[in-house]
Amino acid sequence: QNAQNKREVHYKLTKKGKKLSSIHDELHNQAVKKYEEVLKVFNEKELDVIVEFLSRSISALKEEEVDYDDSNKT
């Protein structure tokens, strides 16, 4: 805990946590490389359409989100 800021708490990863973090970082980097490979075949106009499609899809899904905790109240 920070002596000057009691709300601030610091954590340290264990050896296993560090290994898991490293694996996560590597998998993330691999995914980014794959996305770049997939997207490099599209031109700027096509990428604009893809971005628009994904943005609208995400918005539509967010509108459909249900708060299950509230829906179970009677």
mmCIF file of the N, C-alpha and C atoms, coordinates in Angstrom:
data_MODEL
# 
_entry.id   MODEL 
# 
loop_
_atom_site.group_PDB 
_atom_site.id 
_atom_site.type_symbol 
_atom_site.label_atom_id 
_atom_site.label_alt_id 
_atom_site.label_comp_id 
_atom_site.label_asym_id 
_atom_site.label_entity_id 
_atom_site.label_seq_id 
_atom_site.pdbx_PDB_ins_code 
_atom_site.Cartn_x 
_atom_site.Cartn_y 
_atom_site.Cartn_z 
_atom_site.occupancy 
_atom_site.B_iso_or_equiv 
_atom_site.pdbx_formal_charge 
_atom_site.auth_seq_id 
_atom_site.auth_comp_id 
_atom_site.auth_asym_id 
_atom_site.auth_atom_id 
_atom_site.pdbx_PDB_model_num 
ATOM 1   N N  . GLN A 1 1  ? 0.850   -1.180  0.000   1.00 0.00 ? 1  GLN A N  1 
ATOM 2   C CA . GLN A 1 1  ? 0.000   0.000   0.000   1.00 0.00 ? 1  GLN A CA 1 
ATOM 3   C C  . GLN A 1 1  ? 0.892   1.239   0.000   1.00 0.00 ? 1  GLN A C  1 
ATOM 4   N N  . ASN A 1 2  ? 0.453   2.231   -0.720  1.00 0.00 ? 2  ASN A N  1 
ATOM 5   C CA . ASN A 1 2  ? 1.184   3.487   -0.810  1.00 0.00 ? 2  ASN A CA 1 
ATOM 6   C C  . ASN A 1 2  ? 0.968   4.281   0.482   1.00 0.00 ? 2  ASN A C  1 
ATOM 7   N N  . ALA A 1 3  ? 2.050   4.660   1.153   1.00 0.00 ? 3  ALA A N  1 
ATOM 8   C CA . ALA A 1 3  ? 1.956   5.374   2.429   1.00 0.00 ? 3  ALA A CA 1 
ATOM 9   C C  . ALA A 1 3  ? 1.279   6.730   2.272   1.00 0.00 ? 3  ALA A C  1 
ATOM 10  N N  . GLN A 1 4  ? 1.422   7.364   1.127   1.00 0.00 ? 4  GLN A N  1 
ATOM 11  C CA . GLN A 1 4  ? 0.844   8.689   0.899   1.00 0.00 ? 4  GLN A CA 1 
ATOM 12  C C  . GLN A 1 4  ? -0.576  8.628   0.337   1.00 0.00 ? 4  GLN A C  1 
ATOM 13  N N  . ASN A 1 5  ? -0.944  7.493   -0.205  1.00 0.00 ? 5  ASN A N  1 
ATOM 14  C CA . ASN A 1 5  ? -2.281  7.338   -0.780  1.00 0.00 ? 5  ASN A CA 1 
ATOM 15  C C  . ASN A 1 5  ? -2.830  5.993   -0.324  1.00 0.00 ? 5  ASN A C  1 
ATOM 16  N N  . LYS A 1 6  ? -3.631  6.010   0.724   1.00 0.00 ? 6  LYS A N  1 
ATOM 17  C CA . LYS A 1 6  ? -4.133  4.769   1.334   1.00 0.00 ? 6  LYS A CA 1 
ATOM 18  C C  . LYS A 1 6  ? -5.090  3.999   0.419   1.00 0.00 ? 6  LYS A C  1 
ATOM 19  N N  . ARG A 1 7  ? -5.631  4.663   -0.601  1.00 0.00 ? 7  ARG A N  1 
ATOM 20  C CA . ARG A 1 7  ? -6.543  3.982   -1.530  1.00 0.00 ? 7  ARG A CA 1 
ATOM 21  C C  . ARG A 1 7  ? -5.785  3.159   -2.554  1.00 0.00 ? 7  ARG A C  1 
ATOM 22  N N  . GLU A 1 8  ? -4.516  3.420   -2.704  1.00 0.00 ? 8  GLU A N  1 
ATOM 23  C CA . GLU A 1 8  ? -3.709  2.765   -3.726  1.00 0.00 ? 8  GLU A CA 1 
ATOM 24  C C  . GLU A 1 8  ? -3.084  1.494   -3.160  1.00 0.00 ? 8  GLU A C  1 
ATOM 25  N N  . VAL A 1 9  ? -3.329  0.369   -3.835  1.00 0.00 ? 9  VAL A N  1 
ATOM 26  C CA . VAL A 1 9  ? -2.788  -0.911  -3.405  1.00 0.00 ? 9  VAL A CA 1 
ATOM 27  C C  . VAL A 1 9  ? -1.968  -1.488  -4.550  1.00 0.00 ? 9  VAL A C  1 
ATOM 28  N N  . HIS A 1 10 ? -0.810  -2.016  -4.237  1.00 0.00 ? 10 HIS A N  1 
ATOM 29  C CA . HIS A 1 10 ? 0.068   -2.605  -5.246  1.00 0.00 ? 10 HIS A CA 1 
ATOM 30  C C  . HIS A 1 10 ? 0.103   -4.118  -5.068  1.00 0.00 ? 10 HIS A C  1 
ATOM 31  N N  . TYR A 1 11 ? 0.095   -4.821  -6.182  1.00 0.00 ? 11 TYR A N  1 
ATOM 32  C CA . TYR A 1 11 ? 0.150   -6.275  -6.166  1.00 0.00 ? 11 TYR A CA 1 
ATOM 33  C C  . TYR A 1 11 ? 1.369   -6.736  -6.933  1.00 0.00 ? 11 TYR A C  1 
ATOM 34  N N  . LYS A 1 12 ? 1.876   -7.906  -6.571  1.00 0.00 ? 12 LYS A N  1 
ATOM 35  C CA . LYS A 1 12 ? 2.989   -8.526  -7.280  1.00 0.00 ? 12 LYS A CA 1 
ATOM 36  C C  . LYS A 1 12 ? 2.513   -9.867  -7.815  1.00 0.00 ? 12 LYS A C  1 
ATOM 37  N N  . LEU A 1 13 ? 2.908   -10.175 -9.033  1.00 0.00 ? 13 LEU A N  1 
ATOM 38  C CA . LEU A 1 13 ? 2.562   -11.475 -9.589  1.00 0.00 ? 13 LEU A CA 1 
ATOM 39  C C  . LEU A 1 13 ? 3.464   -12.553 -9.002  1.00 0.00 ? 13 LEU A C  1 
ATOM 40  N N  . THR A 1 14 ? 2.884   -13.720 -8.808  1.00 0.00 ? 14 THR A N  1 
ATOM 41  C CA . THR A 1 14 ? 3.680   -14.873 -8.407  1.00 0.00 ? 14 THR A CA 1 
ATOM 42  C C  . THR A 1 14 ? 4.444   -15.371 -9.623  1.00 0.00 ? 14 THR A C  1 
ATOM 43  N N  . LYS A 1 15 ? 5.279   -16.366 -9.431  1.00 0.00 ? 15 LYS A N  1 
ATOM 44  C CA . LYS A 1 15 ? 6.027   -16.953 -10.544 1.00 0.00 ? 15 LYS A CA 1 
ATOM 45  C C  . LYS A 1 15 ? 5.057   -17.503 -11.594 1.00 0.00 ? 15 LYS A C  1 
ATOM 46  N N  . LYS A 1 16 ? 4.015   -18.186 -11.137 1.00 0.00 ? 16 LYS A N  1 
ATOM 47  C CA . LYS A 1 16 ? 3.008   -18.722 -12.067 1.00 0.00 ? 16 LYS A CA 1 
ATOM 48  C C  . LYS A 1 16 ? 2.255   -17.592 -12.762 1.00 0.00 ? 16 LYS A C  1 
ATOM 49  N N  . GLY A 1 17 ? 1.971   -16.532 -12.019 1.00 0.00 ? 17 GLY A N  1 
ATOM 50  C CA . GLY A 1 17 ? 1.282   -15.383 -12.599 1.00 0.00 ? 17 GLY A CA 1 
ATOM 51  C C  . GLY A 1 17 ? 2.106   -14.720 -13.683 1.00 0.00 ? 17 GLY A C  1 
ATOM 52  N N  . LYS A 1 18 ? 3.415   -14.606 -13.442 1.00 0.00 ? 18 LYS A N  1 
ATOM 53  C CA . LYS A 1 18 ? 4.312   -14.021 -14.440 1.00 0.00 ? 18 LYS A CA 1 
ATOM 54  C C  . LYS A 1 18 ? 4.347   -14.881 -15.695 1.00 0.00 ? 18 LYS A C  1 
ATOM 55  N N  . LYS A 1 19 ? 4.371   -16.213 -15.506 1.00 0.00 ? 19 LYS A N  1 
ATOM 56  C CA . LYS A 1 19 ? 4.382   -17.122 -16.660 1.00 0.00 ? 19 LYS A CA 1 
ATOM 57  C C  . LYS A 1 19 ? 3.085   -16.977 -17.450 1.00 0.00 ? 19 LYS A C  1 
ATOM 58  N N  . LEU A 1 20 ? 1.971   -16.935 -16.748 1.00 0.00 ? 20 LEU A N  1 
ATOM 59  C CA . LEU A 1 20 ? 0.674   -16.779 -17.407 1.00 0.00 ? 20 LEU A CA 1 
ATOM 60  C C  . LEU A 1 20 ? 0.593   -15.448 -18.144 1.00 0.00 ? 20 LEU A C  1 
ATOM 61  N N  . SER A 1 21 ? 1.096   -14.392 -17.541 1.00 0.00 ? 21 SER A N  1 
ATOM 62  C CA . SER A 1 21 ? 1.114   -13.077 -18.187 1.00 0.00 ? 21 SER A CA 1 
ATOM 63  C C  . SER A 1 21 ? 1.945   -13.110 -19.462 1.00 0.00 ? 21 SER A C  1 
ATOM 64  N N  . SER A 1 22 ? 3.069   -13.789 -19.404 1.00 0.00 ? 22 SER A N  1 
ATOM 65  C CA . SER A 1 22 ? 3.940   -13.912 -20.571 1.00 0.00 ? 22 SER A CA 1 
ATOM 66  C C  . SER A 1 22 ? 3.245   -14.683 -21.696 1.00 0.00 ? 22 SER A C  1 
ATOM 67  N N  . ILE A 1 23 ? 2.563   -15.761 -21.328 1.00 0.00 ? 23 ILE A N  1 
ATOM 68  C CA . ILE A 1 23 ? 1.822   -16.561 -22.317 1.00 0.00 ? 23 ILE A CA 1 
ATOM 69  C C  . ILE A 1 23 ? 0.710   -15.715 -22.933 1.00 0.00 ? 23 ILE A C  1 
ATOM 70  N N  . HIS A 1 24 ? -0.007  -14.973 -22.101 1.00 0.00 ? 24 HIS A N  1 
ATOM 71  C CA . HIS A 1 24 ? -1.072  -14.102 -22.597 1.00 0.00 ? 24 HIS A CA 1 
ATOM 72  C C  . HIS A 1 24 ? -0.522  -13.086 -23.590 1.00 0.00 ? 24 HIS A C  1 
ATOM 73  N N  . ASP A 1 25 ? 0.600   -12.452 -23.242 1.00 0.00 ? 25 ASP A N  1 
ATOM 74  C CA . ASP A 1 25 ? 1.206   -11.459 -24.130 1.00 0.00 ? 25 ASP A CA 1 
ATOM 75  C C  . ASP A 1 25 ? 1.580   -12.078 -25.473 1.00 0.00 ? 25 ASP A C  1 
ATOM 76  N N  . GLU A 1 26 ? 2.138   -13.275 -25.441 1.00 0.00 ? 26 GLU A N  1 
ATOM 77  C CA . GLU A 1 26 ? 2.539   -13.946 -26.679 1.00 0.00 ? 26 GLU A CA 1 
ATOM 78  C C  . GLU A 1 26 ? 1.316   -14.280 -27.532 1.00 0.00 ? 26 GLU A C  1 
ATOM 79  N N  . LEU A 1 27 ? 0.271   -14.799 -26.913 1.00 0.00 ? 27 LEU A N  1 
ATOM 80  C CA . LEU A 1 27 ? -0.952  -15.113 -27.658 1.00 0.00 ? 27 LEU A CA 1 
ATOM 81  C C  . LEU A 1 27 ? -1.569  -13.852 -28.249 1.00 0.00 ? 27 LEU A C  1 
ATOM 82  N N  . HIS A 1 28 ? -1.524  -12.762 -27.490 1.00 0.00 ? 28 HIS A N  1 
ATOM 83  C CA . HIS A 1 28 ? -2.039  -11.486 -27.989 1.00 0.00 ? 28 HIS A CA 1 
ATOM 84  C C  . HIS A 1 28 ? -1.246  -11.035 -29.217 1.00 0.00 ? 28 HIS A C  1 
ATOM 85  N N  . ASN A 1 29 ? 0.069   -11.116 -29.141 1.00 0.00 ? 29 ASN A N  1 
ATOM 86  C CA . ASN A 1 29 ? 0.915   -10.724 -30.274 1.00 0.00 ? 29 ASN A CA 1 
ATOM 87  C C  . ASN A 1 29 ? 0.643   -11.586 -31.501 1.00 0.00 ? 29 ASN A C  1 
ATOM 88  N N  . GLN A 1 30 ? 0.440   -12.882 -31.289 1.00 0.00 ? 30 GLN A N  1 
ATOM 89  C CA . GLN A 1 30 ? 0.123   -13.778 -32.407 1.00 0.00 ? 30 GLN A CA 1 
ATOM 90  C C  . GLN A 1 30 ? -1.212  -13.391 -33.041 1.00 0.00 ? 30 GLN A C  1 
ATOM 91  N N  . ALA A 1 31 ? -2.191  -13.059 -32.216 1.00 0.00 ? 31 ALA A N  1 
ATOM 92  C CA . ALA A 1 31 ? -3.504  -12.667 -32.731 1.00 0.00 ? 31 ALA A CA 1 
ATOM 93  C C  . ALA A 1 31 ? -3.400  -11.383 -33.542 1.00 0.00 ? 31 ALA A C  1 
ATOM 94  N N  . VAL A 1 32 ? -2.641  -10.410 -33.053 1.00 0.00 ? 32 VAL A N  1 
ATOM 95  C CA . VAL A 1 32 ? -2.469  -9.145  -33.775 1.00 0.00 ? 32 VAL A CA 1 
ATOM 96  C C  . VAL A 1 32 ? -1.841  -9.399  -35.138 1.00 0.00 ? 32 VAL A C  1 
ATOM 97  N N  . LYS A 1 33 ? -0.837  -10.256 -35.194 1.00 0.00 ? 33 LYS A N  1 
ATOM 98  C CA . LYS A 1 33 ? -0.190  -10.577 -36.474 1.00 0.00 ? 33 LYS A CA 1 
ATOM 99  C C  . LYS A 1 33 ? -1.185  -11.210 -37.440 1.00 0.00 ? 33 LYS A C  1 
ATOM 100 N N  . LYS A 1 34 ? -2.028  -12.113 -36.934 1.00 0.00 ? 34 LYS A N  1 
ATOM 101 C CA . LYS A 1 34 ? -3.036  -12.755 -37.789 1.00 0.00 ? 34 LYS A CA 1 
ATOM 102 C C  . LYS A 1 34 ? -4.037  -11.730 -38.309 1.00 0.00 ? 34 LYS A C  1 
ATOM 103 N N  . TYR A 1 35 ? -4.493  -10.831 -37.430 1.00 0.00 ? 35 TYR A N  1 
ATOM 104 C CA . TYR A 1 35 ? -5.432  -9.789  -37.863 1.00 0.00 ? 35 TYR A CA 1 
ATOM 105 C C  . TYR A 1 35 ? -4.803  -8.921  -38.946 1.00 0.00 ? 35 TYR A C  1 
ATOM 106 N N  . GLU A 1 36 ? -3.541  -8.580  -38.762 1.00 0.00 ? 36 GLU A N  1 
ATOM 107 C CA . GLU A 1 36 ? -2.851  -7.755  -39.761 1.00 0.00 ? 36 GLU A CA 1 
ATOM 108 C C  . GLU A 1 36 ? -2.767  -8.483  -41.097 1.00 0.00 ? 36 GLU A C  1 
ATOM 109 N N  . GLU A 1 37 ? -2.490  -9.792  -41.065 1.00 0.00 ? 37 GLU A N  1 
ATOM 110 C CA . GLU A 1 37 ? -2.433  -10.584 -42.299 1.00 0.00 ? 37 GLU A CA 1 
ATOM 111 C C  . GLU A 1 37 ? -3.782  -10.581 -43.004 1.00 0.00 ? 37 GLU A C  1 
ATOM 112 N N  . VAL A 1 38 ? -4.841  -10.780 -42.242 1.00 0.00 ? 38 VAL A N  1 
ATOM 113 C CA . VAL A 1 38 ? -6.187  -10.833 -42.813 1.00 0.00 ? 38 VAL A CA 1 
ATOM 114 C C  . VAL A 1 38 ? -6.569  -9.486  -43.413 1.00 0.00 ? 38 VAL A C  1 
ATOM 115 N N  . LEU A 1 39 ? -6.272  -8.397  -42.701 1.00 0.00 ? 39 LEU A N  1 
ATOM 116 C CA . LEU A 1 39 ? -6.722  -7.072  -43.121 1.00 0.00 ? 39 LEU A CA 1 
ATOM 117 C C  . LEU A 1 39 ? -5.882  -6.449  -44.223 1.00 0.00 ? 39 LEU A C  1 
ATOM 118 N N  . LYS A 1 40 ? -4.662  -6.913  -44.427 1.00 0.00 ? 40 LYS A N  1 
ATOM 119 C CA . LYS A 1 40 ? -3.790  -6.259  -45.408 1.00 0.00 ? 40 LYS A CA 1 
ATOM 120 C C  . LYS A 1 40 ? -4.249  -6.454  -46.856 1.00 0.00 ? 40 LYS A C  1 
ATOM 121 N N  . VAL A 1 41 ? -5.173  -7.372  -47.089 1.00 0.00 ? 41 VAL A N  1 
ATOM 122 C CA . VAL A 1 41 ? -5.659  -7.594  -48.454 1.00 0.00 ? 41 VAL A CA 1 
ATOM 123 C C  . VAL A 1 41 ? -6.751  -6.598  -48.849 1.00 0.00 ? 41 VAL A C  1 
ATOM 124 N N  . PHE A 1 42 ? -7.265  -5.835  -47.878 1.00 0.00 ? 42 PHE A N  1 
ATOM 125 C CA . PHE A 1 42 ? -8.341  -4.889  -48.153 1.00 0.00 ? 42 PHE A CA 1 
ATOM 126 C C  . PHE A 1 42 ? -7.792  -3.488  -48.404 1.00 0.00 ? 42 PHE A C  1 
ATOM 127 N N  . ASN A 1 43 ? -8.448  -2.778  -49.327 1.00 0.00 ? 43 ASN A N  1 
ATOM 128 C CA . ASN A 1 43 ? -8.055  -1.388  -49.551 1.00 0.00 ? 43 ASN A CA 1 
ATOM 129 C C  . ASN A 1 43 ? -8.749  -0.496  -48.522 1.00 0.00 ? 43 ASN A C  1 
ATOM 130 N N  . GLU A 1 44 ? -8.427  0.790   -48.558 1.00 0.00 ? 44 GLU A N  1 
ATOM 131 C CA . GLU A 1 44 ? -8.944  1.740   -47.554 1.00 0.00 ? 44 GLU A CA 1 
ATOM 132 C C  . GLU A 1 44 ? -10.469 1.800   -47.545 1.00 0.00 ? 44 GLU A C  1 
ATOM 133 N N  . LYS A 1 45 ? -11.074 1.815   -48.718 1.00 0.00 ? 45 LYS A N  1 
ATOM 134 C CA . LYS A 1 45 ? -12.532 1.900   -48.809 1.00 0.00 ? 45 LYS A CA 1 
ATOM 135 C C  . LYS A 1 45 ? -13.182 0.645   -48.215 1.00 0.00 ? 45 LYS A C  1 
ATOM 136 N N  . GLU A 1 46 ? -12.609 -0.508  -48.509 1.00 0.00 ? 46 GLU A N  1 
ATOM 137 C CA . GLU A 1 46 ? -13.136 -1.759  -47.961 1.00 0.00 ? 46 GLU A CA 1 
ATOM 138 C C  . GLU A 1 46 ? -12.978 -1.792  -46.435 1.00 0.00 ? 46 GLU A C  1 
ATOM 139 N N  . LEU A 1 47 ? -11.859 -1.289  -45.947 1.00 0.00 ? 47 LEU A N  1 
ATOM 140 C CA . LEU A 1 47 ? -11.648 -1.239  -44.499 1.00 0.00 ? 47 LEU A CA 1 
ATOM 141 C C  . LEU A 1 47 ? -12.661 -0.319  -43.828 1.00 0.00 ? 47 LEU A C  1 
ATOM 142 N N  . ASP A 1 48 ? -13.004 0.780   -44.501 1.00 0.00 ? 48 ASP A N  1 
ATOM 143 C CA . ASP A 1 48 ? -14.028 1.685   -43.967 1.00 0.00 ? 48 ASP A CA 1 
ATOM 144 C C  . ASP A 1 48 ? -15.362 0.962   -43.816 1.00 0.00 ? 48 ASP A C  1 
ATOM 145 N N  . VAL A 1 49 ? -15.707 0.139   -44.796 1.00 0.00 ? 49 VAL A N  1 
ATOM 146 C CA . VAL A 1 49 ? -16.957 -0.624  -44.740 1.00 0.00 ? 49 VAL A CA 1 
ATOM 147 C C  . VAL A 1 49 ? -16.898 -1.639  -43.596 1.00 0.00 ? 49 VAL A C  1 
ATOM 148 N N  . ILE A 1 50 ? -15.768 -2.297  -43.442 1.00 0.00 ? 50 ILE A N  1 
ATOM 149 C CA . ILE A 1 50 ? -15.600 -3.274  -42.360 1.00 0.00 ? 50 ILE A CA 1 
ATOM 150 C C  . ILE A 1 50 ? -15.755 -2.594  -41.004 1.00 0.00 ? 50 ILE A C  1 
ATOM 151 N N  . VAL A 1 51 ? -15.126 -1.444  -40.835 1.00 0.00 ? 51 VAL A N  1 
ATOM 152 C CA . VAL A 1 51 ? -15.215 -0.705  -39.571 1.00 0.00 ? 51 VAL A CA 1 
ATOM 153 C C  . VAL A 1 51 ? -16.655 -0.295  -39.296 1.00 0.00 ? 51 VAL A C  1 
ATOM 154 N N  . GLU A 1 52 ? -17.343 0.189   -40.310 1.00 0.00 ? 52 GLU A N  1 
ATOM 155 C CA . GLU A 1 52 ? -18.744 0.595   -40.148 1.00 0.00 ? 52 GLU A CA 1 
ATOM 156 C C  . GLU A 1 52 ? -19.611 -0.596  -39.744 1.00 0.00 ? 52 GLU A C  1 
ATOM 157 N N  . PHE A 1 53 ? -19.409 -1.730  -40.411 1.00 0.00 ? 53 PHE A N  1 
ATOM 158 C CA . PHE A 1 53 ? -20.161 -2.947  -40.088 1.00 0.00 ? 53 PHE A CA 1 
ATOM 159 C C  . PHE A 1 53 ? -19.922 -3.370  -38.639 1.00 0.00 ? 53 PHE A C  1 
ATOM 160 N N  . LEU A 1 54 ? -18.655 -3.410  -38.239 1.00 0.00 ? 54 LEU A N  1 
ATOM 161 C CA . LEU A 1 54 ? -18.335 -3.832  -36.874 1.00 0.00 ? 54 LEU A CA 1 
ATOM 162 C C  . LEU A 1 54 ? -18.892 -2.852  -35.843 1.00 0.00 ? 54 LEU A C  1 
ATOM 163 N N  . SER A 1 55 ? -18.805 -1.569  -36.131 1.00 0.00 ? 55 SER A N  1 
ATOM 164 C CA . SER A 1 55 ? -19.335 -0.557  -35.209 1.00 0.00 ? 55 SER A CA 1 
ATOM 165 C C  . SER A 1 55 ? -20.837 -0.713  -35.026 1.00 0.00 ? 55 SER A C  1 
ATOM 166 N N  . ARG A 1 56 ? -21.547 -0.900  -36.129 1.00 0.00 ? 56 ARG A N  1 
ATOM 167 C CA . ARG A 1 56 ? -23.005 -1.073  -36.044 1.00 0.00 ? 56 ARG A CA 1 
ATOM 168 C C  . ARG A 1 56 ? -23.364 -2.375  -35.335 1.00 0.00 ? 56 ARG A C  1 
ATOM 169 N N  . SER A 1 57 ? -22.600 -3.420  -35.597 1.00 0.00 ? 57 SER A N  1 
ATOM 170 C CA . SER A 1 57 ? -22.856 -4.711  -34.946 1.00 0.00 ? 57 SER A CA 1 
ATOM 171 C C  . SER A 1 57 ? -22.666 -4.605  -33.441 1.00 0.00 ? 57 SER A C  1 
ATOM 172 N N  . ILE A 1 58 ? -21.592 -3.959  -33.028 1.00 0.00 ? 58 ILE A N  1 
ATOM 173 C CA . ILE A 1 58 ? -21.324 -3.790  -31.599 1.00 0.00 ? 58 ILE A CA 1 
ATOM 174 C C  . ILE A 1 58 ? -22.427 -2.967  -30.945 1.00 0.00 ? 58 ILE A C  1 
ATOM 175 N N  . SER A 1 59 ? -22.843 -1.893  -31.602 1.00 0.00 ? 59 SER A N  1 
ATOM 176 C CA . SER A 1 59 ? -23.921 -1.053  -31.058 1.00 0.00 ? 59 SER A CA 1 
ATOM 177 C C  . SER A 1 59 ? -25.209 -1.846  -30.908 1.00 0.00 ? 59 SER A C  1 
ATOM 178 N N  . ALA A 1 60 ? -25.537 -2.640  -31.917 1.00 0.00 ? 60 ALA A N  1 
ATOM 179 C CA . ALA A 1 60 ? -26.759 -3.440  -31.866 1.00 0.00 ? 60 ALA A CA 1 
ATOM 180 C C  . ALA A 1 60 ? -26.692 -4.456  -30.730 1.00 0.00 ? 60 ALA A C  1 
ATOM 181 N N  . LEU A 1 61 ? -25.547 -5.072  -30.548 1.00 0.00 ? 61 LEU A N  1 
ATOM 182 C CA . LEU A 1 61 ? -25.402 -6.051  -29.468 1.00 0.00 ? 61 LEU A CA 1 
ATOM 183 C C  . LEU A 1 61 ? -25.495 -5.384  -28.101 1.00 0.00 ? 61 LEU A C  1 
ATOM 184 N N  . LYS A 1 62 ? -24.935 -4.191  -27.974 1.00 0.00 ? 62 LYS A N  1 
ATOM 185 C CA . LYS A 1 62 ? -25.010 -3.474  -26.696 1.00 0.00 ? 62 LYS A CA 1 
ATOM 186 C C  . LYS A 1 62 ? -26.444 -3.100  -26.361 1.00 0.00 ? 62 LYS A C  1 
ATOM 187 N N  . GLU A 1 63 ? -27.238 -2.771  -27.371 1.00 0.00 ? 63 GLU A N  1 
ATOM 188 C CA . GLU A 1 63 ? -28.646 -2.438  -27.145 1.00 0.00 ? 63 GLU A CA 1 
ATOM 189 C C  . GLU A 1 63 ? -29.416 -3.644  -26.628 1.00 0.00 ? 63 GLU A C  1 
ATOM 190 N N  . GLU A 1 64 ? -28.960 -4.831  -26.984 1.00 0.00 ? 64 GLU A N  1 
ATOM 191 C CA . GLU A 1 64 ? -29.644 -6.059  -26.597 1.00 0.00 ? 64 GLU A CA 1 
ATOM 192 C C  . GLU A 1 64 ? -29.179 -6.604  -25.255 1.00 0.00 ? 64 GLU A C  1 
ATOM 193 N N  . GLU A 1 65 ? -28.153 -5.989  -24.661 1.00 0.00 ? 65 GLU A N  1 
ATOM 194 C CA . GLU A 1 65 ? -27.648 -6.489  -23.385 1.00 0.00 ? 65 GLU A CA 1 
ATOM 195 C C  . GLU A 1 65 ? -28.750 -6.470  -22.342 1.00 0.00 ? 65 GLU A C  1 
ATOM 196 N N  . VAL A 1 66 ? -28.790 -7.509  -21.553 1.00 0.00 ? 66 VAL A N  1 
ATOM 197 C CA . VAL A 1 66 ? -29.792 -7.628  -20.501 1.00 0.00 ? 66 VAL A CA 1 
ATOM 198 C C  . VAL A 1 66 ? -29.065 -7.704  -19.168 1.00 0.00 ? 66 VAL A C  1 
ATOM 199 N N  . ASP A 1 67 ? -29.548 -6.944  -18.209 1.00 0.00 ? 67 ASP A N  1 
ATOM 200 C CA . ASP A 1 67 ? -29.007 -7.034  -16.861 1.00 0.00 ? 67 ASP A CA 1 
ATOM 201 C C  . ASP A 1 67 ? -29.762 -8.157  -16.160 1.00 0.00 ? 67 ASP A C  1 
ATOM 202 N N  . TYR A 1 68 ? -29.166 -9.339  -16.119 1.00 0.00 ? 68 TYR A N  1 
ATOM 203 C CA . TYR A 1 68 ? -29.851 -10.507 -15.585 1.00 0.00 ? 68 TYR A CA 1 
ATOM 204 C C  . TYR A 1 68 ? -30.156 -10.381 -14.101 1.00 0.00 ? 68 TYR A C  1 
ATOM 205 N N  . ASP A 1 69 ? -29.355 -9.638  -13.371 1.00 0.00 ? 69 ASP A N  1 
ATOM 206 C CA . ASP A 1 69 ? -29.637 -9.448  -11.951 1.00 0.00 ? 69 ASP A CA 1 
ATOM 207 C C  . ASP A 1 69 ? -30.956 -8.712  -11.767 1.00 0.00 ? 69 ASP A C  1 
ATOM 208 N N  . ASP A 1 70 ? -31.201 -7.669  -12.563 1.00 0.00 ? 70 ASP A N  1 
ATOM 209 C CA . ASP A 1 70 ? -32.437 -6.899  -12.460 1.00 0.00 ? 70 ASP A CA 1 
ATOM 210 C C  . ASP A 1 70 ? -33.634 -7.662  -13.015 1.00 0.00 ? 70 ASP A C  1 
ATOM 211 N N  . SER A 1 71 ? -33.417 -8.499  -14.036 1.00 0.00 ? 71 SER A N  1 
ATOM 212 C CA . SER A 1 71 ? -34.536 -9.198  -14.669 1.00 0.00 ? 71 SER A CA 1 
ATOM 213 C C  . SER A 1 71 ? -35.095 -10.301 -13.779 1.00 0.00 ? 71 SER A C  1 
ATOM 214 N N  . ASN A 1 72 ? -34.330 -10.745 -12.791 1.00 0.00 ? 72 ASN A N  1 
ATOM 215 C CA . ASN A 1 72 ? -34.802 -11.812 -11.903 1.00 0.00 ? 72 ASN A CA 1 
ATOM 216 C C  . ASN A 1 72 ? -35.552 -11.282 -10.688 1.00 0.00 ? 72 ASN A C  1 
ATOM 217 N N  . LYS A 1 73 ? -35.588 -9.966  -10.526 1.00 0.00 ? 73 LYS A N  1 
ATOM 218 C CA . LYS A 1 73 ? -36.285 -9.386  -9.372  1.00 0.00 ? 73 LYS A CA 1 
ATOM 219 C C  . LYS A 1 73 ? -37.787 -9.370  -9.634  1.00 0.00 ? 73 LYS A C  1 
ATOM 220 N N  . THR A 1 74 ? -38.543 -9.612  -8.588  1.00 0.00 ? 74 THR A N  1 
ATOM 221 C CA . THR A 1 74 ? -40.009 -9.597  -8.744  1.00 0.00 ? 74 THR A CA 1 
ATOM 222 C C  . THR A 1 74 ? -40.623 -8.465  -7.985  1.00 0.00 ? 74 THR A C  1 
# 
